[in-house]
Amino acid sequence: QVQLVESGGGLVQPGGSLRLSCDASGFTLEYYAIGWFRQAPGKERESVSCISSRIGSTHYADSVKGRTTIFRDSAKNTVYLQMHSLKPEDTAVYYCGTSQGFDCTVMIPRPDMYDYWGQGTQVTVSS
C-alpha cells in the first residue's frame, strides 16, 4: 500500500532552519516524482518544490528559491526538504506528494496534480 509520512516540522525562529522528511513505503521512491506543497489556515495549497524521478532534477517555487534544497536518499526511500532563512510567511502544514501520471522534469506540479500525500507536518516560524 502506498504511504507517505512527513516529519521534522516544529517551531523555529525567523532566520532559522528545518529539515523535513518524507518517508515512503509501498513503492520505490526513486521511480516517481516527489513534491512538497504547503497550506496555511484559510489559504490555498501552494507548491513548494519537486524532485523528478530517476535523474532527480530539482525545482523550486520563487518564494523559497535560494534558501531551500530538496534531495533524495534512495537507500532510505526518503526525500528531504531542507529550509534555511525561514520567514513567518513559511508557517504552514507541509505535505509531500506523488503522482502516477506526472513528473517534474521541467516544472513544479500544481497541488491538485498529486494522487497521494501524507498527513503533513506543521512548520511554525515565530519569534
Sequence and secondary structure as in RCSB ss.txt:
>XXXX:A:sequence
QVQLVESGGGLVQPGGSLRLSCDASGFTLEYYAIGWFRQAPGKERESVSCISSRIGSTHYADSVKGRTTIFRDSA
KNTVYLQMHSLKPEDTAVYYCGTSQGFDCTVMIPRPDMYDYWGQGTQVTVSS
>XXXX:A:secstr
  EEEEE  EEE TT  EEEEEEEESS GGGS EEEEEE TTS  EEEEEE STT  EEE TTTTTSEEEEEEGG
GTEEEEEE S  GGG EEEEEEE SS   SSS   GGG SEE   EEEEE  
